[in-house]
């Protein structure tokens, strides 16, 4: 069977790669073409376009790059039409993927959506459209099943694929220590525009903790020179590239940009402070549209404030210094966070999300 998989971000590339490995096990004849990244390529997919060319964040950034986005949509449709897949598998990335789903439905192509758009956070009405254009929705957060049930859309909960990724990292041979000092990991994101906004503030607290080594997890989409313009001023700051999970295995604490990384950090058991800062216009619109209480997945899943969120104007050197000091020095705060992390593990499935997702996709393709 022919599978066309579309992932537009680094996290989608990770989950897509594990899905591809499982698809090839369950369907040895699987022929996989994709939009994704290096991990999906290594797993056996023919990657047509890299996610580095697709990642635009925030309202302003999307508007500024609208012409490129529309061109990519047309390229994608033309490629799908020429290749004639048996199914399209969409991984998160809703702004792009929902448009592909609507078009694919019109072409009579089966559509499976793996990792639901966060419609529970904003634009809840999009569920009506999703129900019309998606043949099968596979969700990874425990509360999403009940959310979709409100809209009379039966979805399948497969568990969270990060569990298997973190377990694999924990079982891998350990790397030599990155530093003789205790480590504070900085995860500023993978897009230049978000790093530019947040990393200078995240780095500003390094001078208060000379006994720690601050290490920036450099995303593959960021070049060395770009990061050096921020890190060179700090003697106790260094970077590692493509080594986020080994870094988290060695970290004492972490400053993490909002998104999937907050959940990854929690699953590795690292006390963290969540950081978010967008362009003023993007934040203005987001604040009025987003309905959830929290921005970090850790807090959303646990439905309480487990990790501190410093958002927009609250992300200052003073506030970050206060919160980092608390998670490093306050034993009770540290222990409570660790206990909440343990509960989080139990809510996210048994580590077989990719296997279950692949089985559901094969069912859709075979008509069972």
N, C-alpha and C positions, 0 to 999 in steps of 0.2 A: 504493500500500500504506500501511497505518496502522502507525506505529511508536510504542510507548510506552516512553520512556527514563526511568530513575530514577537520579539522582545525588544524594548527600546531603551533599556537602562541596564546598569551593571548588575543589580539584583535579579532582573529578569534573565540575564545571561547565565547567572549562577543556577537559578532554578530550572531554566531551560536546558542546561547541560545535563543535570541529573534526570530530568524528564526524558531526554533523548536516550540516555543510557538504558533507562527502563523500557522505553518503546522498542529499542533494538533487541532487548531480551525477550519481550513478549511478542514481538512481530519481527522475526529474523529477516524478513524481506523488506523491512521498512526503508523507504527512500526519503530522506529528510532534507528539505531546503528551508532556509531561514533568514530572518533579519535578526541579528544578535551580536555576539562578540566572540572573543578568543576561546572561552570555555565551551561554547556551543560548537565551535569549529573543531576543537579537540575531541569533543564527544562524538563527532561523526557527521555533523550537519554541514551542508554546503552553504556558507554564509554569504548572502548576496550583498548586504549592506551592514556596516558596523554601527552599533548603537552610538558610538562617538559622534556620528553625523546626525543623530536624531534627538539628542537630549537637550530640550529647551525647558526652562523652569520659570514658572510665574507668569502672570497675565501680560506684563510688559514685554518680557522676553519672547513669549509666544507671538504677540502682535508684531514685534520687530522682525521675527523670522517666519512670518506667515507664508511668504512666497516660497521659501524653501520647504516648509511643511507640506504645502499643497502640491509642490512638484514631487516630493517623496511619495505622497499618496498615489499620484498617477503612475509613478515608476512601479510601485508595489502592485497596483491593480494590473498593469500590463504584464508584469512578471508572473503573477498568479494565473492570468488568462493563458499565457503561453505554456506554462508548466502543467496546468490542469491537475491540481492535487485532489485527493479523495476527501481531505478535511483540512481546514485551517484551524490552527491552535493559537489563540491569542493569550499572551502573558502580560497581565496588568496594562500599563501604558495606555490609559483609556482615551485620551484626546485623539490619538491616532487609530487605535484598534477598534473603537466603536464605529468609526467611519468605515473601516474595512469590513466589519461585521455586517453593517447595513448593506453595503455594496455586494458582499458575498451572498447574502440571502437572496438578493435580486437575481444573482447568477445561478442560484440553485446549488451552491456549495455548502456543505455541512460546516458548522462553526462550533468549536468548543472554546470556552473562555476559562482559562486556568489562572487563578488569583484575581478575584473580583475587583473591579473598580471600586473605589471607596464611596459608593453612592450613599452609604449611611452617614457620611460626614457632610456632604453637600450635594445639591441637585438630586434629591431623592426621587423626583419624578422621572429621572432617566431609567428607572427600573422598568417602566412600561415599554420603552424602546428596546431595552436589553431583552426583555421577555419575548419580544417579536422577532429579534434577529439572531439570538443565540440558541442553538439547539441543546447545549449542555453547559451549565455553569458549575465549575468546581471551586469551592471556597476553602480558605485556609485559616480563617479566624472563627473561633467557636460561636460567637454571637451572630455571625452572618446568616446562618441557616434560619434562625428565628426572624431575622430582619426580612429576608426574602419571602418567608412564609406569609408575612403581613400583606404582601403583594401578590399572593397566590402563584408564586413561582417556586417550583420544587428544585432545589439545588442539592449538590452532594458535598458534604464536608469530608475532606481527605486528610486533615491535619496540616501542620505548618512545615514546609520543606526545609526551613532553617534548622530544625531539629537534627535532621540527618547530616546536614552540612557541618554543624557544630560538632556533632558526635565524631564525624570523620576527622576533623581537625584535632580533636582531643586525643584520638587514638593514633595519630601520625607521630613518627619519631620527632622528638623535640629539637628545635634549633638551638645553637649556642646562645647564651644571653646577649641581648642587644646592648646592655649596659651593666656596669658594676653598681650603679645606683638603682634604687627603686624607680619604676617607670610610671609615668602618667601618659596615657595614649591620647592623642588628638585625632579625631575623625571628622575632618571638616567638609566632607562630601567629595563628589566627583566632577562637579561642574564649576568652571572658572568663576561664573558670576556669583555662585553661592559661597565659594571659598574666599573670594575678594571681600564679601560682606562680613563673614564670620571669623575667619582665621586670625586677623589682627587682634581681635578682642580675646580670642582663645589663647593666643600666644602672650598677651600682655601680663598674665598672671605668673608666667614662668620665672620672672625675676624675684618673686616672693618665696620661691621654693628651690633654692640653689642645691639642696640636698637630693633633689629628684631630677631625673632625666626626662624631659618632655620629648616624645617621639611622635611625629606626624605620620599617619598612615596615608601614603601618597597613592592616589588612585591611578590606574594605568592611563587614564585620559589626561592627566596633568604632567607637563614636562618639568624637568628639574629646575630650569632657570625661573620658571613662573613661581615655584614655591620658595626658591632661595631669596627672592626679593623681600619675603616676609620673615624667613627663619634666620637669615645671616646675622641679624642684630642680637641674637640670643645665644650665649655660650653653652647653655644647657639644653639646647634644642637640636634635634637631628631628625632625619626622615628615613623611612623604609618604604620600598615600593613593592606592590603586589604581595604584601605580607601582613595584611590586616589581622587575620586569624592568629598567626603565630605571635603577633604583637599583643593581642588581647589575652592570649594565654600567659603572657609575662607581666601584664599590667597590674598595678596596684589600684588605679582609678582611671577614669576617662572623661574627657569632654567631647560630646558627640553631637553632630548635627542631626536635626530631626529627620526621621525616615526609618528605613529598615535597619540602619546601623544601631539605633537605640535598642532594638530587640536583640540583635546579634550580641551587643555588649552585655545585656542582661543575661542571656543564655550562657555566656562565658563566666558569669558570676562576678563581673567587674562593677563596682560602684561607679555611678556616672552622674553627670549633670548634662541635661539636654539643652542644646543651643539652637536658636533659630533667629535669623535676621534676613528679611527680604527687602526688595526695593520698596520705598514708601507707597507707591501706587499699588503694587501687587499686594502688599500687606493690607492696605485700605479695603480692597475688594475681598480679599480672603477672609478678613475679620467679619464682614457682613454676610458672607455666603456660607461659611463653615459652621456647622451646628454642634459639633462635639465638644465635650468638656476639656479634652486634652489633645495635644498634638503628637505625643509619643505613643507608639504602639504598646509599650509596656504598661502605661497608665490606662490606655483604652481597654486592653484585654483584661487587666485586673480590676478595672472600674474604680480605681482610687489613685491617689497621688503617691506612687511608689518612688519615682525619680523626679527631682526638681526640674521644671521647665523655665528657662529664661528666654522669653520671646520678645523680639523686636526691641523696644525701648528699655526693657528689663535686662537685655544682654549688654551689661556694662562690666568694666574691669572690677569695680567695687563689688557688684553682686556675684560675679563669678568667683572672685577671691573668697568671699564669705561662704559660698556653697561648696567650693572645693575643699576649703579648710574643714568644713563640717563632715564631709564624707571621709576625709583622711584622719581626723582627730576624734570625732564623736563616736565612741564605741557603740552606744545604743542605736544611733542612726545607721551605722554600718551593719550591725547585726540584723536590724529590722529589714533593711534592703535585701540582704542575703536570704532571709526567710521568705520574703515576697518573691524573689527570683525562683526559689525552689517550687513554690506554688505555681508560678508561671509555666514551668516545665510540664507540670501535670495537665495543664489546660490545652496544650498544643499538640496532642497526639503522641503516637508511639514511634515516630521517626520513619514512617513508611509512606509519606505523602506522595513522593514521586512514583512509587510503585502503584499506589491506588489510583493516582491521576492517569497514569499510562493505561491501566486496565480499563478505566472508564472511557478513555479516548478510543482505544481499540474496539470497545463495544459499540461506540457510535459509528465508527467506520464500517464495522461488520454488520451493522443493523440489528444487533442482538438486544 
